[in-house]
Amino acid sequence: MQYQGSCHCGNIAFTVDTAEPIVDVVDCNCSLCRRRGGLLWFAPRAALTLNTDPALLGTYQFNKHHLEHHYCATCGIAPFSEGVDPRSGQAMAAVNVRCLPDLALEGLKITHFDGARM
């Protein structure tokens, strides 16, 4: 399956390729996720293709600097983050599925993650 995603203004556009439909997402309560309200789907970084100029990405890191949280410098929307899966050591992406307009949010299985305790 292939999903097209973007920030609100379209300056950050990307494609996500996955063998299965996205059904399982994570709702994290860390200080950043709680404020921005994203729902996250994790995938190998190779599954995400940035379709716009990477120079348009703003990047924010906090706490232990394990993740690069990307956002659009124009509209402020945060469509995805990048990091390394601590279990496998492989590059991964955390896609904010709210930035995938063709994905129906109702019916997603939401797992709550207590990132505030990390």
PEMOQUI-V216442 format. One line per field, one symbol per residue. ss: DSSP state (H for helix, E for strand, - for the rest). phi: phi as a letter, one per 30 degrees, with the letter a starting at -180 (. if undefined). burial: # if it has 16 or more other C-alpha atoms within 10 Angstrom, else .. Layout:
BEGIN
ss->???
phi->???
burial->???
END
This chain:
BEGIN
ss->-EEEEE------EEEEE------EEEEE--HHHHHH---EEEEEHHHEEE---HHHEEEE-------EEEEE-------EEEEE------EEEEEEHHH---------EEEEE-HHH-
phi->.bbcbadddjdcbabccbdbddbcbccccdeddedcidccbcaeeddccdcbddddddbbbbhchdccdcbddccidcdabbabdddciddbbccdddccdccdddjddccdcddddd
burial->..######..#######....#..#####........########..#........##........######....#########......#########..#.#....#........
END
